[in-house]
Each structure stands twice: as structure tokens, then as C-alpha cells.
Amino acid sequence: MPKSVRQPLMVAEGSDWFWWYSSRNSSPEDAVFDELFRANLEVVWWFAGAEPPDEIRSPLMDERRIAAFAQRSGAMLPGAGERYG
């Protein structure tokens, strides 16, 4: 992987998004962290020479996405179904 792609990918991977969207660490600033995380992902796409998908411009925790995943949970969002469902 080229360094020009690896660096922004590491920034996105180290994002506080993973912290602030856990069921234990939510805050009034969730939307800010969501926007910053998506902006970091967009940079990865640009540095890879690709057009970011349109979905990356929508908040990750918008009502449509929450409804679609309400029955699921995972390592990064334990209990997400209870919180957002």
C-alpha cells in the first residue's frame, strides 16, 4: 500500500469515532465525530485515486442506517440494537 494511502487510512483507523459511538461513551458531539470520521475516510479514497462513494457523505448513524442495523450488534457497538432500535 502506498504511503500516501497508508497515512490517511491510519488516521481514520485511529479516529475517535470508534470510541464515541460505543454504547458507553456517547456524547452531544457524536455528530461532530461522525463528520470528522467520514471526512478522514474520504481522504483515503482521494489519496487512493478513487472517487469516494456517495454514501460516505451521509451520517453513519442516521435514522435509515440505524433502522437497517437495529437487530445487529458487533464488537464495536455492543448492545447497539437496544440503544438505537
PDB file of N, CA, C and O in Angstrom:
ATOM      1  N   MET A   1       0.851  -1.172   0.000  1.00  0.00           N
ATOM      2  CA  MET A   1       0.000   0.000   0.000  1.00  0.00           C
ATOM      3  C   MET A   1       0.897   1.236   0.000  1.00  0.00           C
ATOM      4  O   MET A   1       1.814   1.326   0.816  1.00  0.00           O
ATOM      5  N   PRO A   2       0.655   2.172  -0.885  1.00  0.00           N
ATOM      6  CA  PRO A   2       1.473   3.386  -0.928  1.00  0.00           C
ATOM      7  C   PRO A   2       1.362   4.180   0.382  1.00  0.00           C
ATOM      8  O   PRO A   2       0.307   4.213   1.016  1.00  0.00           O
ATOM      9  N   LYS A   3       2.454   4.806   0.766  1.00  0.00           N
ATOM     10  CA  LYS A   3       2.456   5.601   1.999  1.00  0.00           C
ATOM     11  C   LYS A   3       1.407   6.705   1.943  1.00  0.00           C
ATOM     12  O   LYS A   3       0.823   7.057   2.968  1.00  0.00           O
ATOM     13  N   SER A   4       1.165   7.254   0.753  1.00  0.00           N
ATOM     14  CA  SER A   4       0.181   8.333   0.615  1.00  0.00           C
ATOM     15  C   SER A   4      -1.221   7.850   0.986  1.00  0.00           C
ATOM     16  O   SER A   4      -2.058   8.659   1.388  1.00  0.00           O
ATOM     17  N   VAL A   5      -1.493   6.564   0.861  1.00  0.00           N
ATOM     18  CA  VAL A   5      -2.788   5.999   1.245  1.00  0.00           C
ATOM     19  C   VAL A   5      -2.733   5.494   2.687  1.00  0.00           C
ATOM     20  O   VAL A   5      -3.692   5.654   3.443  1.00  0.00           O
ATOM     21  N   ARG A   6      -1.631   4.897   3.055  1.00  0.00           N
ATOM     22  CA  ARG A   6      -1.494   4.314   4.393  1.00  0.00           C
ATOM     23  C   ARG A   6      -1.663   5.359   5.494  1.00  0.00           C
ATOM     24  O   ARG A   6      -2.331   5.102   6.495  1.00  0.00           O
ATOM     25  N   GLN A   7      -1.072   6.515   5.318  1.00  0.00           N
ATOM     26  CA  GLN A   7      -1.143   7.551   6.361  1.00  0.00           C
ATOM     27  C   GLN A   7      -2.585   8.001   6.640  1.00  0.00           C
ATOM     28  O   GLN A   7      -2.996   7.988   7.800  1.00  0.00           O
ATOM     29  N   PRO A   8      -3.371   8.400   5.626  1.00  0.00           N
ATOM     30  CA  PRO A   8      -4.748   8.793   5.934  1.00  0.00           C
ATOM     31  C   PRO A   8      -5.598   7.614   6.421  1.00  0.00           C
ATOM     32  O   PRO A   8      -6.544   7.812   7.183  1.00  0.00           O
ATOM     33  N   LEU A   9      -5.275   6.398   5.991  1.00  0.00           N
ATOM     34  CA  LEU A   9      -6.002   5.231   6.486  1.00  0.00           C
ATOM     35  C   LEU A   9      -5.735   5.038   7.981  1.00  0.00           C
ATOM     36  O   LEU A   9      -6.653   4.730   8.741  1.00  0.00           O
ATOM     37  N   MET A  10      -4.498   5.214   8.393  1.00  0.00           N
ATOM     38  CA  MET A  10      -4.162   5.099   9.818  1.00  0.00           C
ATOM     39  C   MET A  10      -4.860   6.185  10.628  1.00  0.00           C
ATOM     40  O   MET A  10      -5.289   5.935  11.755  1.00  0.00           O
ATOM     41  N   VAL A  11      -4.978   7.376  10.074  1.00  0.00           N
ATOM     42  CA  VAL A  11      -5.701   8.459  10.762  1.00  0.00           C
ATOM     43  C   VAL A  11      -7.163   8.051  10.963  1.00  0.00           C
ATOM     44  O   VAL A  11      -7.712   8.216  12.052  1.00  0.00           O
ATOM     45  N   ALA A  12      -7.789   7.522   9.914  1.00  0.00           N
ATOM     46  CA  ALA A  12      -9.184   7.092  10.022  1.00  0.00           C
ATOM     47  C   ALA A  12      -9.321   5.945  11.020  1.00  0.00           C
ATOM     48  O   ALA A  12     -10.248   5.936  11.829  1.00  0.00           O
ATOM     49  N   GLU A  13      -8.413   4.989  10.968  1.00  0.00           N
ATOM     50  CA  GLU A  13      -8.473   3.853  11.890  1.00  0.00           C
ATOM     51  C   GLU A  13      -8.289   4.292  13.340  1.00  0.00           C
ATOM     52  O   GLU A  13      -8.841   3.668  14.245  1.00  0.00           O
ATOM     53  N   GLY A  14      -7.536   5.335  13.568  1.00  0.00           N
ATOM     54  CA  GLY A  14      -7.311   5.829  14.922  1.00  0.00           C
ATOM     55  C   GLY A  14      -8.350   6.834  15.369  1.00  0.00           C
ATOM     56  O   GLY A  14      -8.222   7.434  16.437  1.00  0.00           O
ATOM     57  N   SER A  15      -9.371   7.020  14.566  1.00  0.00           N
ATOM     58  CA  SER A  15     -10.392   8.024  14.825  1.00  0.00           C
ATOM     59  C   SER A  15     -11.130   7.780  16.125  1.00  0.00           C
ATOM     60  O   SER A  15     -11.334   6.637  16.533  1.00  0.00           O
ATOM     61  N   ASP A  16     -11.526   8.859  16.769  1.00  0.00           N
ATOM     62  CA  ASP A  16     -12.350   8.768  17.965  1.00  0.00           C
ATOM     63  C   ASP A  16     -13.759   8.291  17.657  1.00  0.00           C
ATOM     64  O   ASP A  16     -14.537   8.036  18.577  1.00  0.00           O
ATOM     65  N   TRP A  17     -14.104   8.165  16.379  1.00  0.00           N
ATOM     66  CA  TRP A  17     -15.429   7.662  16.034  1.00  0.00           C
ATOM     67  C   TRP A  17     -15.669   6.332  16.718  1.00  0.00           C
ATOM     68  O   TRP A  17     -16.766   6.087  17.221  1.00  0.00           O
ATOM     69  N   PHE A  18     -14.665   5.465  16.746  1.00  0.00           N
ATOM     70  CA  PHE A  18     -14.832   4.146  17.338  1.00  0.00           C
ATOM     71  C   PHE A  18     -15.095   4.248  18.841  1.00  0.00           C
ATOM     72  O   PHE A  18     -15.758   3.383  19.414  1.00  0.00           O
ATOM     73  N   TRP A  19     -14.593   5.273  19.466  1.00  0.00           N
ATOM     74  CA  TRP A  19     -14.815   5.486  20.897  1.00  0.00           C
ATOM     75  C   TRP A  19     -16.180   6.111  21.150  1.00  0.00           C
ATOM     76  O   TRP A  19     -16.948   5.599  21.964  1.00  0.00           O
ATOM     77  N   TRP A  20     -16.493   7.197  20.474  1.00  0.00           N
ATOM     78  CA  TRP A  20     -17.696   7.962  20.784  1.00  0.00           C
ATOM     79  C   TRP A  20     -18.991   7.296  20.358  1.00  0.00           C
ATOM     80  O   TRP A  20     -20.057   7.658  20.856  1.00  0.00           O
ATOM     81  N   TYR A  21     -18.927   6.341  19.456  1.00  0.00           N
ATOM     82  CA  TYR A  21     -20.156   5.668  19.060  1.00  0.00           C
ATOM     83  C   TYR A  21     -20.359   4.342  19.774  1.00  0.00           C
ATOM     84  O   TYR A  21     -21.245   3.571  19.405  1.00  0.00           O
ATOM     85  N   SER A  22     -19.571   4.073  20.764  1.00  0.00           N
ATOM     86  CA  SER A  22     -19.877   2.884  21.562  1.00  0.00           C
ATOM     87  C   SER A  22     -21.063   3.230  22.463  1.00  0.00           C
ATOM     88  O   SER A  22     -21.323   4.404  22.725  1.00  0.00           O
ATOM     89  N   SER A  23     -21.767   2.230  22.925  1.00  0.00           N
ATOM     90  CA  SER A  23     -22.955   2.476  23.748  1.00  0.00           C
ATOM     91  C   SER A  23     -22.596   3.083  25.099  1.00  0.00           C
ATOM     92  O   SER A  23     -23.470   3.625  25.776  1.00  0.00           O
ATOM     93  N   ARG A  24     -21.331   3.006  25.507  1.00  0.00           N
ATOM     94  CA  ARG A  24     -20.917   3.535  26.811  1.00  0.00           C
ATOM     95  C   ARG A  24     -20.385   4.953  26.750  1.00  0.00           C
ATOM     96  O   ARG A  24     -20.305   5.612  27.786  1.00  0.00           O
ATOM     97  N   ASN A  25     -20.018   5.447  25.579  1.00  0.00           N
ATOM     98  CA  ASN A  25     -19.285   6.714  25.506  1.00  0.00           C
ATOM     99  C   ASN A  25     -19.937   7.768  24.630  1.00  0.00           C
ATOM    100  O   ASN A  25     -19.244   8.645  24.116  1.00  0.00           O
ATOM    101  N   SER A  26     -21.210   7.710  24.451  1.00  0.00           N
ATOM    102  CA  SER A  26     -21.893   8.689  23.619  1.00  0.00           C
ATOM    103  C   SER A  26     -21.801  10.080  24.246  1.00  0.00           C
ATOM    104  O   SER A  26     -21.669  10.223  25.462  1.00  0.00           O
ATOM    105  N   SER A  27     -21.874  11.096  23.392  1.00  0.00           N
ATOM    106  CA  SER A  27     -21.829  12.472  23.876  1.00  0.00           C
ATOM    107  C   SER A  27     -22.649  13.351  22.942  1.00  0.00           C
ATOM    108  O   SER A  27     -23.061  12.908  21.870  1.00  0.00           O
ATOM    109  N   PRO A  28     -22.887  14.592  23.343  1.00  0.00           N
ATOM    110  CA  PRO A  28     -23.584  15.520  22.440  1.00  0.00           C
ATOM    111  C   PRO A  28     -22.777  15.819  21.168  1.00  0.00           C
ATOM    112  O   PRO A  28     -23.315  16.386  20.217  1.00  0.00           O
ATOM    113  N   GLU A  29     -21.516  15.447  21.147  1.00  0.00           N
ATOM    114  CA  GLU A  29     -20.651  15.725  19.992  1.00  0.00           C
ATOM    115  C   GLU A  29     -20.568  14.558  19.021  1.00  0.00           C
ATOM    116  O   GLU A  29     -19.709  14.564  18.139  1.00  0.00           O
ATOM    117  N   ASP A  30     -21.428  13.560  19.152  1.00  0.00           N
ATOM    118  CA  ASP A  30     -21.383  12.396  18.256  1.00  0.00           C
ATOM    119  C   ASP A  30     -21.413  12.812  16.786  1.00  0.00           C
ATOM    120  O   ASP A  30     -20.685  12.246  15.972  1.00  0.00           O
ATOM    121  N   ALA A  31     -22.230  13.777  16.444  1.00  0.00           N
ATOM    122  CA  ALA A  31     -22.345  14.208  15.044  1.00  0.00           C
ATOM    123  C   ALA A  31     -21.030  14.801  14.540  1.00  0.00           C
ATOM    124  O   ALA A  31     -20.677  14.617  13.376  1.00  0.00           O
ATOM    125  N   VAL A  32     -20.312  15.503  15.394  1.00  0.00           N
ATOM    126  CA  VAL A  32     -19.018  16.077  15.008  1.00  0.00           C
ATOM    127  C   VAL A  32     -18.016  14.966  14.723  1.00  0.00           C
ATOM    128  O   VAL A  32     -17.307  15.004  13.717  1.00  0.00           O
ATOM    129  N   PHE A  33     -17.961  13.975  15.612  1.00  0.00           N
ATOM    130  CA  PHE A  33     -17.036  12.869  15.395  1.00  0.00           C
ATOM    131  C   PHE A  33     -17.408  12.075  14.149  1.00  0.00           C
ATOM    132  O   PHE A  33     -16.529  11.614  13.421  1.00  0.00           O
ATOM    133  N   ASP A  34     -18.707  11.913  13.898  1.00  0.00           N
ATOM    134  CA  ASP A  34     -19.166  11.234  12.697  1.00  0.00           C
ATOM    135  C   ASP A  34     -18.673  11.965  11.453  1.00  0.00           C
ATOM    136  O   ASP A  34     -18.152  11.345  10.526  1.00  0.00           O
ATOM    137  N   GLU A  35     -18.840  13.272  11.438  1.00  0.00           N
ATOM    138  CA  GLU A  35     -18.423  14.069  10.282  1.00  0.00           C
ATOM    139  C   GLU A  35     -16.911  14.004  10.068  1.00  0.00           C
ATOM    140  O   GLU A  35     -16.449  13.865   8.935  1.00  0.00           O
ATOM    141  N   LEU A  36     -16.147  14.102  11.141  1.00  0.00           N
ATOM    142  CA  LEU A  36     -14.691  14.027  11.023  1.00  0.00           C
ATOM    143  C   LEU A  36     -14.234  12.654  10.543  1.00  0.00           C
ATOM    144  O   LEU A  36     -13.329  12.549   9.715  1.00  0.00           O
ATOM    145  N   PHE A  37     -14.859  11.609  11.063  1.00  0.00           N
ATOM    146  CA  PHE A  37     -14.510  10.256  10.647  1.00  0.00           C
ATOM    147  C   PHE A  37     -14.767  10.069   9.152  1.00  0.00           C
ATOM    148  O   PHE A  37     -13.921   9.540   8.431  1.00  0.00           O
ATOM    149  N   ARG A  38     -15.928  10.502   8.699  1.00  0.00           N
ATOM    150  CA  ARG A  38     -16.265  10.366   7.277  1.00  0.00           C
ATOM    151  C   ARG A  38     -15.339  11.208   6.413  1.00  0.00           C
ATOM    152  O   ARG A  38     -14.979  10.794   5.311  1.00  0.00           O
ATOM    153  N   ALA A  39     -14.951  12.376   6.894  1.00  0.00           N
ATOM    154  CA  ALA A  39     -14.000  13.214   6.141  1.00  0.00           C
ATOM    155  C   ALA A  39     -12.651  12.500   6.019  1.00  0.00           C
ATOM    156  O   ALA A  39     -12.018  12.540   4.964  1.00  0.00           O
ATOM    157  N   ASN A  40     -12.218  11.852   7.094  1.00  0.00           N
ATOM    158  CA  ASN A  40     -10.964  11.090   7.038  1.00  0.00           C
ATOM    159  C   ASN A  40     -11.061   9.941   6.045  1.00  0.00           C
ATOM    160  O   ASN A  40     -10.106   9.676   5.315  1.00  0.00           O
ATOM    161  N   LEU A  41     -12.193   9.260   6.006  1.00  0.00           N
ATOM    162  CA  LEU A  41     -12.377   8.180   5.039  1.00  0.00           C
ATOM    163  C   LEU A  41     -12.369   8.710   3.610  1.00  0.00           C
ATOM    164  O   LEU A  41     -11.827   8.075   2.705  1.00  0.00           O
ATOM    165  N   GLU A  42     -12.967   9.867   3.417  1.00  0.00           N
ATOM    166  CA  GLU A  42     -12.984  10.474   2.087  1.00  0.00           C
ATOM    167  C   GLU A  42     -11.558  10.765   1.606  1.00  0.00           C
ATOM    168  O   GLU A  42     -11.244  10.569   0.432  1.00  0.00           O
ATOM    169  N   VAL A  43     -10.710  11.225   2.503  1.00  0.00           N
ATOM    170  CA  VAL A  43      -9.316  11.494   2.150  1.00  0.00           C
ATOM    171  C   VAL A  43      -8.623  10.203   1.697  1.00  0.00           C
ATOM    172  O   VAL A  43      -7.839  10.219   0.748  1.00  0.00           O
ATOM    173  N   VAL A  44      -8.911   9.095   2.374  1.00  0.00           N
ATOM    174  CA  VAL A  44      -8.324   7.809   1.966  1.00  0.00           C
ATOM    175  C   VAL A  44      -8.690   7.505   0.516  1.00  0.00           C
ATOM    176  O   VAL A  44      -7.832   7.122  -0.280  1.00  0.00           O
ATOM    177  N   TRP A  45      -9.955   7.675   0.181  1.00  0.00           N
ATOM    178  CA  TRP A  45     -10.399   7.419  -1.192  1.00  0.00           C
ATOM    179  C   TRP A  45      -9.658   8.323  -2.174  1.00  0.00           C
ATOM    180  O   TRP A  45      -9.181   7.850  -3.206  1.00  0.00           O
ATOM    181  N   TRP A  46      -9.554   9.615  -1.868  1.00  0.00           N
ATOM    182  CA  TRP A  46      -8.890  10.550  -2.793  1.00  0.00           C
ATOM    183  C   TRP A  46      -7.426  10.175  -2.980  1.00  0.00           C
ATOM    184  O   TRP A  46      -6.926  10.171  -4.105  1.00  0.00           O
ATOM    185  N   PHE A  47      -6.726   9.856  -1.872  1.00  0.00           N
ATOM    186  CA  PHE A  47      -5.313   9.504  -1.982  1.00  0.00           C
ATOM    187  C   PHE A  47      -5.111   8.182  -2.711  1.00  0.00           C
ATOM    188  O   PHE A  47      -4.040   7.937  -3.267  1.00  0.00           O
ATOM    189  N   ALA A  48      -6.130   7.332  -2.712  1.00  0.00           N
ATOM    190  CA  ALA A  48      -6.049   6.075  -3.462  1.00  0.00           C
ATOM    191  C   ALA A  48      -6.372   6.286  -4.936  1.00  0.00           C
ATOM    192  O   ALA A  48      -6.288   5.352  -5.734  1.00  0.00           O
ATOM    193  N   GLY A  49      -6.743   7.518  -5.299  1.00  0.00           N
ATOM    194  CA  GLY A  49      -7.046   7.826  -6.690  1.00  0.00           C
ATOM    195  C   GLY A  49      -8.444   7.425  -7.104  1.00  0.00           C
ATOM    196  O   GLY A  49      -8.711   7.209  -8.286  1.00  0.00           O
ATOM    197  N   ALA A  50      -9.340   7.324  -6.132  1.00  0.00           N
ATOM    198  CA  ALA A  50     -10.706   6.894  -6.435  1.00  0.00           C
ATOM    199  C   ALA A  50     -11.712   7.932  -5.940  1.00  0.00           C
ATOM    200  O   ALA A  50     -11.424   8.732  -5.050  1.00  0.00           O
ATOM    201  N   GLU A  51     -12.875   7.896  -6.532  1.00  0.00           N
ATOM    202  CA  GLU A  51     -13.973   8.769  -6.118  1.00  0.00           C
ATOM    203  C   GLU A  51     -14.657   8.145  -4.902  1.00  0.00           C
ATOM    204  O   GLU A  51     -15.075   6.989  -4.962  1.00  0.00           O
ATOM    205  N   PRO A  52     -14.777   8.882  -3.809  1.00  0.00           N
ATOM    206  CA  PRO A  52     -15.470   8.328  -2.641  1.00  0.00           C
ATOM    207  C   PRO A  52     -16.935   8.026  -2.976  1.00  0.00           C
ATOM    208  O   PRO A  52     -17.557   8.753  -3.751  1.00  0.00           O
ATOM    209  N   PRO A  53     -17.483   6.959  -2.395  1.00  0.00           N
ATOM    210  CA  PRO A  53     -18.895   6.656  -2.662  1.00  0.00           C
ATOM    211  C   PRO A  53     -19.799   7.730  -2.068  1.00  0.00           C
ATOM    212  O   PRO A  53     -19.455   8.356  -1.065  1.00  0.00           O
ATOM    213  N   ASP A  54     -20.940   7.936  -2.684  1.00  0.00           N
ATOM    214  CA  ASP A  54     -21.879   8.948  -2.194  1.00  0.00           C
ATOM    215  C   ASP A  54     -22.306   8.692  -0.756  1.00  0.00           C
ATOM    216  O   ASP A  54     -22.552   9.638  -0.007  1.00  0.00           O
ATOM    217  N   GLU A  55     -22.399   7.428  -0.361  1.00  0.00           N
ATOM    218  CA  GLU A  55     -22.843   7.080   0.988  1.00  0.00           C
ATOM    219  C   GLU A  55     -21.950   7.668   2.070  1.00  0.00           C
ATOM    220  O   GLU A  55     -22.395   7.873   3.199  1.00  0.00           O
ATOM    221  N   ILE A  56     -20.701   7.938   1.735  1.00  0.00           N
ATOM    222  CA  ILE A  56     -19.761   8.454   2.731  1.00  0.00           C
ATOM    223  C   ILE A  56     -20.120   9.876   3.169  1.00  0.00           C
ATOM    224  O   ILE A  56     -19.620  10.368   4.181  1.00  0.00           O
ATOM    225  N   ARG A  57     -20.973  10.515   2.413  1.00  0.00           N
ATOM    226  CA  ARG A  57     -21.368  11.888   2.746  1.00  0.00           C
ATOM    227  C   ARG A  57     -22.588  11.939   3.671  1.00  0.00           C
ATOM    228  O   ARG A  57     -23.003  13.015   4.101  1.00  0.00           O
ATOM    229  N   SER A  58     -23.158  10.770   3.972  1.00  0.00           N
ATOM    230  CA  SER A  58     -24.304  10.703   4.881  1.00  0.00           C
ATOM    231  C   SER A  58     -23.833  10.263   6.258  1.00  0.00           C
ATOM    232  O   SER A  58     -22.960   9.402   6.364  1.00  0.00           O
ATOM    233  N   PRO A  59     -24.397  10.840   7.312  1.00  0.00           N
ATOM    234  CA  PRO A  59     -24.006  10.418   8.661  1.00  0.00           C
ATOM    235  C   PRO A  59     -24.154   8.904   8.837  1.00  0.00           C
ATOM    236  O   PRO A  59     -25.127   8.304   8.381  1.00  0.00           O
ATOM    237  N   LEU A  60     -23.183   8.311   9.496  1.00  0.00           N
ATOM    238  CA  LEU A  60     -23.213   6.864   9.690  1.00  0.00           C
ATOM    239  C   LEU A  60     -24.353   6.428  10.596  1.00  0.00           C
ATOM    240  O   LEU A  60     -24.851   5.310  10.465  1.00  0.00           O
ATOM    241  N   MET A  61     -24.765   7.274  11.494  1.00  0.00           N
ATOM    242  CA  MET A  61     -25.804   6.912  12.441  1.00  0.00           C
ATOM    243  C   MET A  61     -27.120   7.626  12.144  1.00  0.00           C
ATOM    244  O   MET A  61     -27.857   7.981  13.064  1.00  0.00           O
ATOM    245  N   ASP A  62     -27.417   7.839  10.857  1.00  0.00           N
ATOM    246  CA  ASP A  62     -28.704   8.453  10.528  1.00  0.00           C
ATOM    247  C   ASP A  62     -29.829   7.432  10.746  1.00  0.00           C
ATOM    248  O   ASP A  62     -29.563   6.241  10.903  1.00  0.00           O
ATOM    249  N   GLU A  63     -31.054   7.888  10.757  1.00  0.00           N
ATOM    250  CA  GLU A  63     -32.199   7.041  11.097  1.00  0.00           C
ATOM    251  C   GLU A  63     -32.344   5.826  10.178  1.00  0.00           C
ATOM    252  O   GLU A  63     -32.692   4.741  10.646  1.00  0.00           O
ATOM    253  N   ARG A  64     -32.083   5.992   8.877  1.00  0.00           N
ATOM    254  CA  ARG A  64     -32.188   4.864   7.938  1.00  0.00           C
ATOM    255  C   ARG A  64     -31.182   3.772   8.267  1.00  0.00           C
ATOM    256  O   ARG A  64     -31.524   2.590   8.291  1.00  0.00           O
ATOM    257  N   ARG A  65     -29.952   4.168   8.518  1.00  0.00           N
ATOM    258  CA  ARG A  65     -28.923   3.176   8.836  1.00  0.00           C
ATOM    259  C   ARG A  65     -29.190   2.519  10.186  1.00  0.00           C
ATOM    260  O   ARG A  65     -28.971   1.318  10.347  1.00  0.00           O
ATOM    261  N   ILE A  66     -29.658   3.296  11.146  1.00  0.00           N
ATOM    262  CA  ILE A  66     -29.963   2.729  12.459  1.00  0.00           C
ATOM    263  C   ILE A  66     -31.051   1.671  12.323  1.00  0.00           C
ATOM    264  O   ILE A  66     -30.940   0.587  12.896  1.00  0.00           O
ATOM    265  N   ALA A  67     -32.096   1.978  11.572  1.00  0.00           N
ATOM    266  CA  ALA A  67     -33.192   1.029  11.384  1.00  0.00           C
ATOM    267  C   ALA A  67     -32.699  -0.238  10.683  1.00  0.00           C
ATOM    268  O   ALA A  67     -33.119  -1.342  11.031  1.00  0.00           O
ATOM    269  N   ALA A  68     -31.822  -0.084   9.711  1.00  0.00           N
ATOM    270  CA  ALA A  68     -31.334  -1.235   8.952  1.00  0.00           C
ATOM    271  C   ALA A  68     -30.510  -2.186   9.818  1.00  0.00           C
ATOM    272  O   ALA A  68     -30.492  -3.391   9.569  1.00  0.00           O
ATOM    273  N   PHE A  69     -29.841  -1.662  10.813  1.00  0.00           N
ATOM    274  CA  PHE A  69     -28.961  -2.482  11.645  1.00  0.00           C
ATOM    275  C   PHE A  69     -29.451  -2.642  13.077  1.00  0.00           C
ATOM    276  O   PHE A  69     -28.697  -3.095  13.938  1.00  0.00           O
ATOM    277  N   ALA A  70     -30.688  -2.282  13.345  1.00  0.00           N
ATOM    278  CA  ALA A  70     -31.210  -2.317  14.712  1.00  0.00           C
ATOM    279  C   ALA A  70     -31.162  -3.705  15.324  1.00  0.00           C
ATOM    280  O   ALA A  70     -31.034  -3.833  16.542  1.00  0.00           O
ATOM    281  N   GLN A  71     -31.261  -4.730  14.524  1.00  0.00           N
ATOM    282  CA  GLN A  71     -31.269  -6.093  15.043  1.00  0.00           C
ATOM    283  C   GLN A  71     -29.866  -6.683  15.158  1.00  0.00           C
ATOM    284  O   GLN A  71     -29.712  -7.820  15.604  1.00  0.00           O
ATOM    285  N   ARG A  72     -28.859  -5.938  14.769  1.00  0.00           N
ATOM    286  CA  ARG A  72     -27.492  -6.451  14.782  1.00  0.00           C
ATOM    287  C   ARG A  72     -26.691  -5.800  15.896  1.00  0.00           C
ATOM    288  O   ARG A  72     -27.020  -4.707  16.358  1.00  0.00           O
ATOM    289  N   SER A  73     -25.650  -6.475  16.317  1.00  0.00           N
ATOM    290  CA  SER A  73     -24.676  -5.883  17.229  1.00  0.00           C
ATOM    291  C   SER A  73     -23.320  -6.423  16.816  1.00  0.00           C
ATOM    292  O   SER A  73     -23.237  -7.389  16.057  1.00  0.00           O
ATOM    293  N   GLY A  74     -22.274  -5.813  17.305  1.00  0.00           N
ATOM    294  CA  GLY A  74     -20.944  -6.254  16.935  1.00  0.00           C
ATOM    295  C   GLY A  74     -19.934  -5.847  17.978  1.00  0.00           C
ATOM    296  O   GLY A  74     -20.275  -5.249  18.999  1.00  0.00           O
ATOM    297  N   ALA A  75     -18.684  -6.179  17.708  1.00  0.00           N
ATOM    298  CA  ALA A  75     -17.622  -5.911  18.675  1.00  0.00           C
ATOM    299  C   ALA A  75     -17.484  -4.430  18.976  1.00  0.00           C
ATOM    300  O   ALA A  75     -17.162  -4.060  20.105  1.00  0.00           O
ATOM    301  N   MET A  76     -17.721  -3.570  17.984  1.00  0.00           N
ATOM    302  CA  MET A  76     -17.521  -2.140  18.206  1.00  0.00           C
ATOM    303  C   MET A  76     -18.772  -1.471  18.778  1.00  0.00           C
ATOM    304  O   MET A  76     -18.682  -0.381  19.343  1.00  0.00           O
ATOM    305  N   LEU A  77     -19.929  -2.106  18.640  1.00  0.00           N
ATOM    306  CA  LEU A  77     -21.150  -1.495  19.132  1.00  0.00           C
ATOM    307  C   LEU A  77     -21.969  -2.500  19.941  1.00  0.00           C
ATOM    308  O   LEU A  77     -23.075  -2.860  19.539  1.00  0.00           O
ATOM    309  N   PRO A  78     -21.437  -2.954  21.076  1.00  0.00           N
ATOM    310  CA  PRO A  78     -22.214  -3.912  21.861  1.00  0.00           C
ATOM    311  C   PRO A  78     -23.517  -3.295  22.327  1.00  0.00           C
ATOM    312  O   PRO A  78     -23.539  -2.177  22.843  1.00  0.00           O
ATOM    313  N   GLY A  79     -24.598  -4.026  22.145  1.00  0.00           N
ATOM    314  CA  GLY A  79     -25.892  -3.536  22.581  1.00  0.00           C
ATOM    315  C   GLY A  79     -26.475  -2.452  21.700  1.00  0.00           C
ATOM    316  O   GLY A  79     -27.425  -1.783  22.107  1.00  0.00           O
ATOM    317  N   ALA A  80     -25.936  -2.254  20.503  1.00  0.00           N
ATOM    318  CA  ALA A  80     -26.413  -1.175  19.634  1.00  0.00           C
ATOM    319  C   ALA A  80     -27.884  -1.326  19.321  1.00  0.00           C
ATOM    320  O   ALA A  80     -28.589  -0.326  19.185  1.00  0.00           O
ATOM    321  N   GLY A  81     -28.373  -2.568  19.202  1.00  0.00           N
ATOM    322  CA  GLY A  81     -29.787  -2.785  18.912  1.00  0.00           C
ATOM    323  C   GLY A  81     -30.677  -2.214  19.993  1.00  0.00           C
ATOM    324  O   GLY A  81     -31.725  -1.642  19.693  1.00  0.00           O
ATOM    325  N   GLU A  82     -30.274  -2.359  21.260  1.00  0.00           N
ATOM    326  CA  GLU A  82     -31.071  -1.824  22.353  1.00  0.00           C
ATOM    327  C   GLU A  82     -31.037  -0.290  22.371  1.00  0.00           C
ATOM    328  O   GLU A  82     -32.046   0.358  22.650  1.00  0.00           O
ATOM    329  N   ARG A  83     -29.893   0.266  22.077  1.00  0.00           N
ATOM    330  CA  ARG A  83     -29.752   1.714  22.179  1.00  0.00           C
ATOM    331  C   ARG A  83     -30.463   2.430  21.037  1.00  0.00           C
ATOM    332  O   ARG A  83     -31.115   3.450  21.261  1.00  0.00           O
ATOM    333  N   TYR A  84     -30.347   1.912  19.818  1.00  0.00           N
ATOM    334  CA  TYR A  84     -30.859   2.623  18.653  1.00  0.00           C
ATOM    335  C   TYR A  84     -32.127   2.000  18.078  1.00  0.00           C
ATOM    336  O   TYR A  84     -32.757   2.597  17.204  1.00  0.00           O
ATOM    337  N   GLY A  85     -32.507   0.846  18.533  1.00  0.00           N
ATOM    338  CA  GLY A  85     -33.635   0.139  17.945  1.00  0.00           C
ATOM    339  C   GLY A  85     -34.977   0.630  18.403  1.00  0.00           C
ATOM    340  O   GLY A  85     -36.005   0.107  17.973  1.00  0.00           O
TER     341      GLY A  85
END
